[in-house]
């Protein structure tokens, strides 16, 4: 039987060299494949669910947040110069509008700002250093020319004091009269001829009072805080200058420690209403020319 011939086995360093070349080739081929390979795309994550937007917070009545915008009144009429509620644009719900108070525009420099006239009840008195007012100057001159009698017996003109502008009721009103101090029971005299228009008792005011009209019924003379009327005095009665019509007292809201006559003069209106009229300062009328 014939056998194939055997190849001689490579031995020695040549065999080791061959295996080394094979290993180097494999290493280089693997390195090249790694450098040129495309990176795999990362897996796409599943889309997350988007939460629905929350509605804007609503201000609570007790909370510190800003108040919601004020709704326009539905009763506004375009004819009144205001827009109707349906015509006014509503602010976005997500942007509540905070009302802003209007600011007064500042006056430019060197501008004269008019000052409102003080009410009559706040008028200054002569004791405050201000000049006394002289209302109705033509009427004052007319009555001064008549030389009215001082209405309290025994009181001289020089003893009179101008209390017309003094404050009363804690500053709530002006006196609008003069007080003539005298002892209780001192006779009160009619300042000129005229007619007794009204006998009136005021509990919280003048107490026992007399309203007398002048002869032309243009003016009313008011005598208040009387202790009592003169005997037989009645409404509608005609009196003469110097007639006794009552007596000094402290009735009404007068102090019992300071009896006096409260004397006032009013210019009557067209209706001749005894309780109304334009007040006139009695002091320059009775005191006369300085």
Residue pairs with C-beta under 8 A, 6 or more apart in sequence:
10 18
55 93
56 93
56 94
56 96
57 65
58 68
59 65
59 66
59 67
59 68
59 96
66 96
66 98
67 98
67 99
68 96
69 91
69 96
69 97
69 98
69 99
70 99
71 85
72 83
72 85
72 88
73 85
74 84
74 85
76 82
76 83
76 84
76 85
77 84
78 84
78 87
91 97
107 113
120 173
120 174
120 176
121 167
121 171
121 172
121 173
121 174
122 167
122 171
122 174
123 133
123 165
123 174
124 130
124 165
125 132
125 163
125 165
125 166
125 167
126 132
126 162
126 165
127 166
130 165
132 162
132 164
132 165
132 281
132 283
133 164
133 165
133 281
134 140
134 281
134 284
135 278
135 279
135 280
135 281
136 267
136 278
136 280
139 219
139 267
139 280
140 280
140 281
140 284
140 285
143 219
143 265
143 280
143 285
144 284
144 285
144 288
144 289
146 192
147 288
148 191
148 192
148 285
148 286
149 189
149 190
149 191
149 192
149 241
149 242
150 156
150 157
150 160
150 180
150 189
150 191
150 286
151 180
151 188
151 189
151 190
151 191
151 221
151 223
151 261
151 263
152 180
152 182
152 186
152 187
152 188
152 189
152 248
152 261
153 186
153 187
153 188
153 189
153 244
154 182
154 186
155 180
155 182
157 286
157 287
157 288
160 178
160 180
160 283
160 286
160 287
161 178
161 179
161 283
162 178
162 281
162 283
162 284
162 287
163 175
163 177
163 178
163 179
163 283
164 174
164 175
164 176
164 177
164 178
164 281
164 282
164 283
165 174
165 175
166 174
166 175
167 173
167 174
167 175
168 174
168 175
176 264
176 279
177 222
177 224
177 262
177 263
177 264
177 282
178 262
178 263
178 264
178 281
178 282
178 283
178 286
179 260
179 261
179 262
179 263
180 260
180 261
180 263
181 258
181 259
181 260
182 248
182 259
182 260
182 261
183 248
183 259
184 227
184 247
184 248
184 249
184 250
184 259
185 227
185 247
185 248
185 249
186 247
186 248
187 244
187 246
187 247
187 248
188 210
188 223
188 226
188 244
188 245
188 246
188 247
188 248
188 261
189 241
189 242
189 243
189 244
189 245
190 212
190 221
190 239
190 240
190 241
190 242
190 243
190 245
191 212
191 221
191 241
191 286
192 214
192 215
192 221
192 241
193 214
193 215
193 238
193 239
193 240
193 241
194 212
194 213
194 214
194 215
194 221
194 238
194 239
195 212
195 213
195 217
195 236
195 237
195 238
195 239
196 210
196 211
196 212
196 233
196 234
196 235
196 236
196 237
196 238
196 239
196 245
197 211
197 212
197 213
197 220
197 235
197 274
198 209
198 210
198 211
198 235
198 274
198 275
199 209
199 210
199 211
199 229
199 233
199 234
199 235
200 206
200 209
200 210
200 211
201 207
201 208
201 209
201 251
202 209
202 224
202 252
203 252
204 252
204 253
205 224
205 252
205 253
206 222
206 224
206 225
206 251
206 252
206 253
206 262
207 224
207 225
207 226
207 249
207 250
207 251
207 252
207 253
207 254
208 224
208 225
208 226
208 227
208 228
208 229
208 246
208 249
208 251
208 252
209 222
209 223
209 224
209 225
209 226
209 252
210 222
210 223
210 226
210 229
210 233
210 245
210 246
211 220
211 221
211 222
211 274
211 275
212 220
212 221
212 223
212 239
212 245
213 219
213 220
213 221
213 268
213 272
213 274
214 220
214 221
217 268
217 272
218 267
218 268
219 265
219 266
219 267
219 268
219 280
220 265
220 266
220 268
220 274
220 277
221 263
221 264
221 265
222 262
222 263
222 264
222 265
222 266
223 245
223 246
223 261
223 262
223 263
224 252
224 261
224 262
224 263
224 264
225 248
225 249
225 250
225 251
225 252
225 254
225 259
225 260
225 261
225 262
226 246
226 247
226 248
226 249
226 251
226 261
227 246
227 247
227 248
227 249
227 250
227 251
227 259
228 246
228 247
228 249
229 245
229 246
230 243
230 244
230 245
230 246
230 247
233 245
233 246
239 245
248 259
248 260
248 261
249 259
250 256
250 258
250 259
250 260
254 260
254 262
263 282
264 279
264 282
265 279
265 280
265 281
265 282
265 285
266 276
266 277
266 278
266 279
266 280
267 277
267 278
267 280
268 274
268 276
268 277
269 276
269 277
